């Protein structure tokens, strides 16, 4: 008995899900793949209402479908990573404020405010025909609003350190099993829906190609490579600890403020922190750096792939069935060779 559905299918049971290419084995009673999916093929989508913070992805259903796809990963391992990556309250609030519904609301408010301010300014001058002024103001407000929307859309095409990179830990696990994950948002009426996409991806050919490209860059343009990779960094808050060789009295003097605030602080519970810059891609062998780049950019690649924001590419990638770049070509163009005209139309 076949069990097939499209990637956009929705199950009205509180969780939206879909799965591709599975069938029932009548002899063994188990689900097996009909054929090997292609790179870039969407295998499963889990969705949850972002307006209700109490809801979560249906992890039990996800585990069952992963087993049907032949992915044998301990559930407690990836379940915790997904929860920490996208279901924390602060992350969900960030995604809501960067969602389409919020951006549409901001665009409308921006247009109305801009139109009102421009029209009020125009009224300071004498116009015999007010309808001409209204048309002029409307055209200017529409043009400026469209430019703002395009700038926001262009920004969303880049890697998002607050969402895409948070999926790196879970992608590091699933990429070994031919899967990469990405998170997007969609509109369902007035509801903002978070969608977790599971996409098939075999990293072998991309890993070899990207490793060879990094090796070539290290040999010919090492400084350019390091400058490009230095852009991939996050700010981490670290606790400053005194030197173990320093005695307690000297350590307390070192940690004491220069100016007295008049408040007696509990030195036992006082914590001194500082911000540190953490490079996501440290120096290392080309294979290790390539593996790290594939993991870091997997979430961004899936997000752009499923939303149709990847540009068309010339032949030569590892997605033979599609006209979009594979993951390694996407990384080479956007990060390692930002000035290379690899995509068509650039």
C-alpha positions in Angstrom: 0.0 0.0 0.0 1.6 3.2 -1.1 2.1 6.1 1.3 2.9 9.2 -0.8 2.2 12.9 -0.4 3.5 16.2 -1.7 5.8 18.5 0.3 3.1 21.1 0.7 0.5 18.7 2.2 -1.0 19.6 5.6 -2.5 17.3 8.2 -5.1 19.1 10.2 -4.2 17.5 13.5 -2.3 20.4 15.1 0.9 19.5 13.3 1.5 19.9 9.5 3.5 17.2 8.0 4.3 15.5 4.7 6.6 12.8 3.4 7.8 11.6 0.0 8.8 8.3 -1.5 7.7 5.6 1.0 5.8 2.4 0.5 4.6 -0.5 2.6 6.5 -3.8 2.3 3.7 -6.4 2.3 6.1 -9.2 3.4 8.0 -7.5 6.2 5.3 -5.0 7.1 7.8 -2.1 7.1 8.1 1.1 5.2 10.8 1.3 2.5 12.0 3.8 0.1 10.6 3.4 -3.5 13.8 4.9 -5.0 16.9 6.8 -3.9 15.8 10.5 -3.6 17.8 13.2 -5.5 19.9 15.8 -3.9 17.6 18.8 -3.0 14.5 16.5 -2.7 12.2 17.5 0.1 11.4 14.5 2.2 9.4 15.8 5.1 8.0 19.1 6.5 7.0 19.7 10.1 5.0 22.8 11.0 3.8 24.5 14.1 1.8 27.7 14.9 4.3 30.3 16.0 1.5 32.4 17.5 1.0 29.8 20.2 4.2 29.4 22.2 2.9 26.3 24.0 2.8 24.2 20.7 5.8 22.2 19.5 6.7 20.0 16.5 5.3 16.5 16.6 8.5 14.7 17.5 6.9 11.3 17.7 5.6 11.5 14.2 8.9 12.9 13.0 10.8 9.9 14.6 8.4 7.4 12.9 8.9 9.0 9.5 12.7 9.2 9.9 12.7 5.5 10.6 10.6 4.9 7.4 13.3 6.8 5.5 15.9 4.5 6.9 17.5 7.2 9.2 18.6 5.5 12.4 19.4 8.3 14.9 18.8 8.2 18.6 15.6 10.4 19.2 16.8 12.0 22.4 19.9 13.2 20.6 18.4 15.2 17.7 15.1 16.1 19.6 16.9 18.1 22.2 19.0 19.9 19.5 15.9 20.9 17.5 14.2 22.1 20.7 17.2 24.3 21.6 17.7 25.5 18.1 14.3 26.8 17.0 11.7 26.3 19.8 13.2 28.5 22.6 10.9 31.5 23.3 13.5 34.1 22.4 14.2 32.4 19.1 10.5 32.1 18.3 10.0 35.8 19.1 12.9 36.7 16.8 11.4 34.7 14.0 8.1 36.3 14.4 9.6 39.8 14.2 11.4 38.7 11.0 8.3 36.9 9.6 6.4 37.8 6.5 3.3 38.9 8.4 5.3 41.3 10.6 7.2 42.7 7.5 3.9 43.2 5.7 2.5 45.1 8.7 5.7 47.2 8.9 5.5 47.9 5.1 1.9 49.1 5.4 2.7 51.4 8.4 5.8 52.7 6.7 3.8 53.5 3.5 1.0 55.3 5.3 3.5 57.3 7.5 5.6 58.2 4.5 2.6 59.2 2.4 1.2 61.4 5.2 4.5 63.1 5.8 5.2 63.8 2.1 1.7 65.1 1.5 1.8 67.4 4.5 5.1 68.8 3.2 3.7 69.3 -0.3 0.8 71.2 1.1 3.2 73.9 2.3 3.6 74.8 -1.4 0.7 76.2 -3.5 -0.8 73.7 -5.9 -3.8 74.6 -7.9 -4.7 70.9 -8.5 -4.6 68.9 -5.4 -5.1 65.6 -7.2 -1.8 66.1 -9.1 -0.1 66.5 -5.7 -1.8 63.3 -4.4 -0.7 61.3 -7.4 2.9 62.5 -7.1 3.0 61.8 -3.4 1.5 58.3 -3.9 4.1 57.5 -6.6 7.0 58.6 -4.4 5.7 56.7 -1.4 5.2 53.5 -3.4 8.6 53.8 -4.9 10.4 54.3 -1.6 8.3 51.4 0.0 9.2 49.1 -2.8 12.9 49.9 -2.3 12.7 49.2 1.4 11.0 45.8 0.7 13.7 44.9 -1.8 16.4 45.7 0.7 14.8 43.5 3.3 14.3 40.7 0.8 18.0 40.9 -0.2 19.0 40.8 3.4 17.0 37.6 3.9 18.9 35.9 1.1 22.0 35.9 3.3 22.9 33.5 6.1 21.1 34.4 9.3 23.3 33.8 12.4 20.3 33.7 14.7 18.4 31.0 13.0 20.4 29.2 10.2 23.5 28.7 12.3 21.5 27.5 15.2 20.6 24.4 13.1 24.3 23.6 12.6 24.5 21.2 15.5 21.5 19.1 14.3 22.7 19.3 10.7 26.0 17.9 11.8 24.2 14.8 12.9 21.7 14.4 10.0 24.2 15.2 7.2 25.9 11.9 8.0 22.6 10.2 7.1 21.9 12.1 3.9 19.6 14.8 5.4 19.9 18.6 6.0 17.4 20.8 7.8 16.2 24.3 7.4 13.6 26.6 9.1 11.2 28.9 7.3 8.0 30.8 8.2 4.7 30.9 6.2 1.3 32.6 6.4 -1.8 30.6 7.1 -4.5 33.3 7.3 -3.4 35.5 10.2 -1.2 32.8 11.7 2.5 32.7 11.4 3.6 29.1 10.8 7.1 27.8 11.4 8.1 25.0 9.0 11.0 22.6 9.6 12.2 21.2 6.3 14.0 17.8 5.9 15.9 17.8 2.5 17.9 14.9 1.1 21.5 15.7 0.6 24.5 13.4 -0.1 27.6 15.3 0.9 30.3 13.2 -0.7 30.7 15.0 -4.0 30.2 18.4 -2.6 32.7 17.7 0.1 35.3 16.6 -2.4 34.7 19.6 -4.7 34.7 22.1 -1.8 37.9 20.6 -0.3 39.7 20.9 -3.6 38.6 24.5 -4.0 39.7 25.4 -0.4 43.1 23.7 -1.1 43.5 25.7 -4.2 42.6 29.0 -2.4 45.1 28.2 0.4 47.8 27.7 -2.1 47.1 30.8 -4.3 45.0 33.3 -2.3 45.4 32.4 1.4 44.8 35.9 2.7 41.6 36.3 0.7 40.3 33.0 2.0 41.1 33.9 5.6 39.4 37.3 5.1 36.3 35.6 3.7 36.1 33.1 6.5 36.7 35.8 9.2 33.3 37.2 8.3 31.7 34.0 9.7 31.8 34.7 13.4 29.5 35.0 16.4 29.8 37.0 19.6 29.9 34.8 22.7 29.6 35.9 26.3 32.4 34.3 28.4 33.0 34.4 32.1 36.2 36.0 33.2 38.0 33.9 35.8 41.0 35.1 37.8 44.4 33.5 37.3 44.6 30.3 39.5 48.1 31.4 40.6 46.8 34.6 42.0 45.9 34.7 45.7 42.4 35.4 46.8 43.2 39.0 48.1 44.9 40.0 44.9 42.1 38.5 42.8 39.5 40.4 44.7 41.4 43.7 44.1 41.6 42.9 40.4 37.9 42.3 40.1 36.8 45.3 42.2 35.5 48.3 40.3 37.7 51.4 39.9 34.9 53.7 41.1 32.9 52.8 44.2 29.2 52.6 43.7 28.3 52.7 47.4 26.7 49.3 47.2 28.1 46.3 49.0 28.3 43.4 46.4 28.4 39.8 47.4 31.9 38.8 46.1 31.1 35.1 46.2 28.3 35.5 43.6 29.8 38.3 41.5 30.4 37.2 37.9 32.5 39.1 35.5 31.8 38.5 31.8 33.2 39.7 28.5 32.3 39.3 24.9 34.5 37.0 22.8 34.5 36.7 19.0 34.2 33.0 18.0 35.2 32.1 14.4 32.9 29.4 13.0 35.5 28.2 10.5 39.0 27.9 12.2 42.1 27.1 10.3 42.6 23.5 9.6 42.9 20.8 6.9 40.8 21.5 3.7 38.6 18.5 4.4 37.8 19.7 7.9 37.1 23.2 6.8 34.9 22.0 4.0 32.9 19.8 6.3 32.4 22.7 8.7 31.2 25.0 5.9 28.7 22.4 4.6 27.3 22.1 8.1 27.2 25.9 8.8 25.5 26.7 5.5 23.0 23.8 5.4 20.3 25.7 7.2 20.6 28.8 5.0 20.7 26.7 1.8 17.6 24.7 2.7 15.7 28.0 3.6 16.6 29.6 0.2 16.0 26.3 -1.7 12.4 25.7 -0.5 11.4 29.4 -0.8 12.7 29.6 -4.4 15.3 32.3 -3.6 18.4 30.5 -4.9 19.5 32.0 -8.3 19.7 30.0 -11.4 23.1 28.4 -12.1 25.0 27.3 -15.1 25.6 23.5 -15.5 28.3 21.9 -13.5 26.8 21.5 -10.0 25.6 18.3 -8.3 21.9 18.9 -8.7 21.4 17.4 -12.1 17.6 17.6 -11.9 17.5 21.3 -11.1 18.8 24.6 -12.4 19.8 25.9 -8.9 23.3 25.5 -7.5 24.3 22.7 -5.2 25.5 23.4 -1.7 29.2 23.5 -2.5 28.8 25.9 -5.4 26.5 28.1 -3.3 29.2 28.3 -0.6 32.0 28.9 -3.2 30.1 31.8 -4.8 28.5 33.5 -1.7 31.4 33.1 0.8 34.7 32.0 -0.8 34.5 33.9 -4.1 32.0 36.7 -3.5 33.1 38.5 -6.7 33.0 35.4 -9.0 30.2 35.6 -11.6 29.1 32.0 -11.3 25.3 32.5 -11.2 23.6 33.5 -14.4 22.2 37.0 -14.5 25.0 38.6 -12.4 
